[in-house]
Amino acid sequence: MDTTDTATTNHSTDDSSTDSPTDATASSRAAEPLPGLTVRPPTTADGAAMWRLARDSGSLDLNSSYAYLLLADHFAATCRLAFLPDGPGGPDGSDTEGEPVGFVSAYRLPADPATLFVWQVAVDPRARGRRVAGRLLDAVVDATAAGDGPAVTRLHTTVTTDNVSSRRVFARWAAERGATLRETTGYEAAHFPDGHEAEPLLVIEGIRPPR
C-alpha cells in the first residue's frame, strides 16, 4: 500500500515503509502505538470497506467487490478489520468505532488447517508506520489458539521480489513471534495470464503462541 513501485501486488507494503531515515516526524510516529485502535472480525456489511481500502491503496491487486463480501462473510474467522475511534459519541460517552484503517484477508489451507495463507493486507495512510499490519496478523493468528480448529503454527504468503517493504513486514512479524522465515517457489510469472510478476512463497514456521 505504501510502495512507490507502480506494479500491483497482493500485499500492501505495511505501515513501516513510509518512514524514511530523513523524515523525523515519520520516524518518531513509527515508535508510537496507535491509541484507541480496535481490531475485530468483519461482517458482511464490512465487505465494501475492505474493497475501498484495497482500491485506495494504490498497490494492491483489486479484486471484485463480491470477493470482499465473500471474505467478510465466509472467512470472517480468519480476516480482521482495524478501526480508529471517531471520539466520544456513544450513550455511555465511549468512543465510536470510527472508520476502518486496515484489513487483513486470510484463510486456512484446506489440506492443512494449521497453516494460514495471508492474501492481502491494507493499511490506510492515516495509520501507516504504527504496526497496524502486525496487530492485524496477531489478531487472526492468536484467535485460532482459542477456536475450535487447530491453532495456526505456520503462515504462508506470496510477495514479489521487489516489494521490499512488504517483505520487511513479514520478517519483522516472524521475529516478534519467535518464528523462522524462509522463501521458496510460489507462483511463477508463467502461471499468470496477464503479465503479472512471479510471487515467491514466504513460509513462516514455529509461531510462538500469545503471551
QUINOR-V80869 format. One record per residue. SS is DSSP state (~ for helix, > for strand, _ for the rest). Layout:
BEGIN
SS  SS
END
This chain:
BEGIN
_  _  _  _  _  _  _  _  >  _  _  _  _  _  ~  ~  ~  ~  _  _  _  _  _  ~  ~  ~  ~  ~  ~  ~  _  _  _  _  _  _  _  >  >  >  _  _  _  ~  ~  ~  ~  ~  ~  ~  ~  ~  ~  ~  ~  ~  ~  _  _  >  _  _  _  _  ~  ~  ~  ~  ~  ~  ~  ~  ~  ~  _  ~  ~  ~  _  >  >  >  >  _  _  _  >  >  _  _  _  _  _  _  >  >  _  _  _  >  >  >  >  >  >  >  >  >  >  _  _  >  >  >  >  >  >  >  >  >  >  >  >  _  ~  ~  ~  _  _  _  _  ~  ~  ~  ~  ~  ~  ~  ~  ~  ~  ~  ~  ~  _  _  _  _  _  _  _  _  _  >  >  >  >  >  >  _  _  _  _  ~  ~  ~  ~  ~  ~  ~  ~  ~  ~  ~  ~  ~  _  _  _  >  >  >  >  >  >  >  >  _  ~  ~  ~  _  _  _  _  _  _  _  >  >  >  >  >  >  >  _  _  _  _  _  _
END
